[in-house]
Amino acid sequence: MTYKPAWDSTPAGAAAGQVTVYQDGGNSIALNRAGGVISQLATTAVNNVTVIQAAIDHLAGTYTPGNLTTLGHGGAGAVMLSDQLWETSATIILKYGVSLVGMGTAFDRNGFVASAHSFQGCVIAPTSALASMDINEGAGVTTKTPVILCGYSTGGSGTQSTTNPHGVLIQNISIDCRRKTTAQGLVIGDTQYVYVQNVNIANARGAGGRGIDIVSTNSPDNGAHGNYVSQCFIANCERGLDANGSGSTDSILTECRILQCTVNSIAVGEGGGGGGWQIANCHFTTASSDQNGGGTQGHILFSGGPGMISNNYFDTTGGYAIYGDTALLMVTSNYIKCSSALVAPIYLSGNARRATVTGNTMQATTATKGLVQVSATTGDTYRPIVTGNQIGDGGAAALVAAVVDGSGNAVAESNAAATVARDGTTNPYIYGNRFVVSAV
C-alpha cells in the first residue's frame, strides 16, 4: 500500500525547500534546490542584499488562514547563507515561511576591545550606508535601522497577520555592527514564535544600538509574543535585547551570554508589555563604572508585567543586576557578584509589589548596601518576600543587609512565623537569609 500526504504537491505559487546563497569568483549567487540560478550579481554590499532578498522572495509563501476542516498551507523553506563575510548596505527582510540559517558561526570577544572583536563563519556586516525605516510601534511609527527585519506593517491594523512571518528560525549567523553602531542587529516586529538560536551580535554601541529589538503594537494579531532566544552571544551594544510594546509578552531568553552593554543587557516592557517573560540560565558581564542608583542602568530592567528571572550568573556590575519595576516579579536562584558600593544589586521600585527574592547568592567584592533595595518600606502594598538568600558581606558586615530602604538604611529582619493572612499583615517580610564572608 502506498501512503500519500494530505496534499500531493507544493501549494500553487510556492517554492518550498532550501535555497543556497554563497560567494564564488567575485559573485554572490543564489541557487534553488534543483541547482537553478535565482540571482547572480557581482559581490558588493548593495548586491549582497539583492541576492539574499531574491532567495527569500523565491521561497516566500502566501499566508492562508485555516480552520478545523480546511487547512491553510503556504510555501516554506530556509535560505542557507555560506560561511563568508556578507557586507550589506540595506535591510534584509524576512518573509512568510522563510527561515534564515547560516552555515556555522563563531565569535571571539578578544578582551572586550571593540575594534578587536573577531568573527568567523557566516557574518553579516552592515556598512554605514544602512538606512533607517519606519516600524509600527504602539500608537505611532518608530524609526529603526534593522540589519535583519522579521515582521512589520506599513498598512496599519488588519495587515500584520498576512505580512509578518510567524514561526520562522534565525540561526547560526553573526552580525557585526561596528560600521553602523546605531543599528539594531535583529528587529522582530508584531511577529510571534520567532526562534533565534546561536546568533552572535556585537558593536551596536551607538545611541539606539540594539542586539535584538522586539517591538509590538498588540494589534491585530496579539503583537510580538511567544518568541524564543537561546544560545546567543551579544556584546558591546547599548542594549543587548530590548522588548517593548503592549504585546511583548510570554517569551523566553535562555542560555545566552550578554556582555559589555553600556545601558542595559536586557530591557523588557519599559514602555508596556513584558508579562510572562522568562529569563534563565544566562551569563551577564559589564565593566560599566559604579553608579549612584539615579537611573535604571545595569543588566536587567524588567517592567510591565509579572515574570521570572532565574538561574542566571551576574558577573561584576557597576549598576543594578536587576531593576524590578513590576508586581509579582520572581527572582530566584541567581548568582550575583556585586562590585558596587553605591547600590544594592536588586532594586524593587514602587511598582514591584509583592516580588519574591529567594534562593539567590550574592558575592560582594566590596562593602555594599545590601542584596535588595526597595523604594518604599511601609505598608503591605510594597512588601516583597526576601528569604533563603546567601549574602556575602565583602568583609564589611555592618554595611550589608538583606533589604535596605530608599535611603540606603537597613530594614530590620523579621523572623515572624505566623500564618500569612489574606490581607498580608502577618506576612513575613524578610526572613531566613544567611550572611557569610564572601569568598573573594
Rosetta blueprint (number, residue, H / E / L):
1 M L
2 T L
3 Y L
4 K L
5 P L
6 A L
7 W L
8 D L
9 S L
10 T L
11 P L
12 A L
13 G L
14 A L
15 A L
16 A L
17 G E
18 Q E
19 V E
20 T E
21 V E
22 Y E
23 Q E
24 D E
25 G L
26 G L
27 N E
28 S E
29 I E
30 A E
31 L E
32 N L
33 R L
34 A L
35 G L
36 G L
37 V E
38 I E
39 S E
40 Q E
41 L E
42 A E
43 T L
44 T L
45 A H
46 V H
47 N H
48 N H
49 V H
50 T H
51 V H
52 I H
53 Q H
54 A H
55 A H
56 I H
57 D H
58 H H
59 L H
60 A L
61 G L
62 T L
63 Y L
64 T L
65 P L
66 G L
67 N L
68 L L
69 T L
70 T L
71 L L
72 G L
73 H L
74 G L
75 G L
76 A L
77 G E
78 A E
79 V E
80 M E
81 L E
82 S L
83 D L
84 Q L
85 L E
86 W E
87 E E
88 T E
89 S L
90 A L
91 T L
92 I E
93 I E
94 L L
95 K L
96 Y L
97 G L
98 V E
99 S E
100 L E
101 V E
102 G E
103 M L
104 G L
105 T E
106 A E
107 F E
108 D E
109 R L
110 N H
111 G H
112 F H
113 V L
114 A H
115 S H
116 A H
117 H L
118 S E
119 F E
120 Q E
121 G E
122 C L
123 V E
124 I E
125 A E
126 P E
127 T L
128 S L
129 A L
130 L L
131 A L
132 S L
133 M E
134 D E
135 I E
136 N E
137 E E
138 G L
139 A L
140 G E
141 V E
142 T E
143 T E
144 K E
145 T L
146 P E
147 V E
148 I E
149 L E
150 C E
151 G L
152 Y L
153 S L
154 T L
155 G L
156 G L
157 S L
158 G L
159 T L
160 Q H
161 S H
162 T H
163 T H
164 N L
165 P L
166 H L
167 G L
168 V L
169 L E
170 I E
171 Q E
172 N E
173 I E
174 S E
175 I E
176 D E
177 C L
178 R L
179 R L
180 K L
181 T L
182 T L
183 A L
184 Q E
185 G E
186 L E
187 V E
188 I E
189 G E
190 D L
191 T L
192 Q L
193 Y L
194 V L
195 Y E
196 V E
197 Q E
198 N E
199 V E
200 N E
201 I E
202 A E
203 N L
204 A L
205 R L
206 G L
207 A L
208 G L
209 G L
210 R E
211 G E
212 I E
213 D E
214 I E
215 V E
216 S E
217 T L
218 N L
219 S L
220 P L
221 D L
222 N L
223 G L
224 A L
225 H L
226 G L
227 N L
228 Y E
229 V E
230 S E
231 Q L
232 C L
233 F E
234 I E
235 A E
236 N L
237 C L
238 E L
239 R E
240 G E
241 L E
242 D E
243 A E
244 N E
245 G E
246 S L
247 G L
248 S L
249 T L
250 D L
251 S L
252 I E
253 L E
254 T E
255 E L
256 C L
257 R E
258 I E
259 L E
260 Q L
261 C L
262 T L
263 V L
264 N E
265 S E
266 I E
267 A E
268 V E
269 G L
270 E L
271 G L
272 G L
273 G L
274 G L
275 G L
276 G L
277 W E
278 Q E
279 I E
280 A E
281 N L
282 C L
283 H E
284 F E
285 T E
286 T L
287 A L
288 S L
289 S L
290 D L
291 Q L
292 N L
293 G L
294 G L
295 G L
296 T L
297 Q L
298 G E
299 H E
300 I E
301 L E
302 F E
303 S E
304 G L
305 G L
306 P L
307 G E
308 M E
309 I E
310 S E
311 N L
312 N L
313 Y E
314 F E
315 D L
316 T L
317 T L
318 G L
319 G L
320 Y E
321 A E
322 I E
323 Y E
324 G E
325 D E
326 T L
327 A L
328 L L
329 L L
330 M E
331 V E
332 T E
333 S L
334 N L
335 Y E
336 I E
337 K E
338 C E
339 S L
340 S L
341 A L
342 L L
343 V L
344 A L
345 P L
346 I E
347 Y E
348 L E
349 S L
350 G L
351 N L
352 A L
353 R L
354 R L
355 A L
356 T E
357 V E
358 T E
359 G L
360 N L
361 T E
362 M E
363 Q E
364 A E
365 T L
366 T L
367 A L
368 T L
369 K L
370 G L
371 L L
372 V E
373 Q E
374 V E
375 S L
376 A L
377 T L
378 T L
379 G L
380 D H
381 T H
382 Y H
383 R L
384 P L
385 I E
386 V E
387 T E
388 G L
389 N L
390 Q E
391 I E
392 G E
393 D L
394 G L
395 G L
396 A L
397 A H
398 A H
399 L H
400 V L
401 A L
402 A L
403 V E
404 V E
405 D L
406 G L
407 S L
408 G L
409 N L
410 A E
411 V L
412 A L
413 E L
414 S L
415 N L
416 A L
417 A L
418 A L
419 T L
420 V L
421 A L
422 R L
423 D L
424 G L
425 T L
426 T L
427 N L
428 P L
429 Y L
430 I E
431 Y E
432 G L
433 N L
434 R E
435 F E
436 V E
437 V L
438 S L
439 A L
440 V L
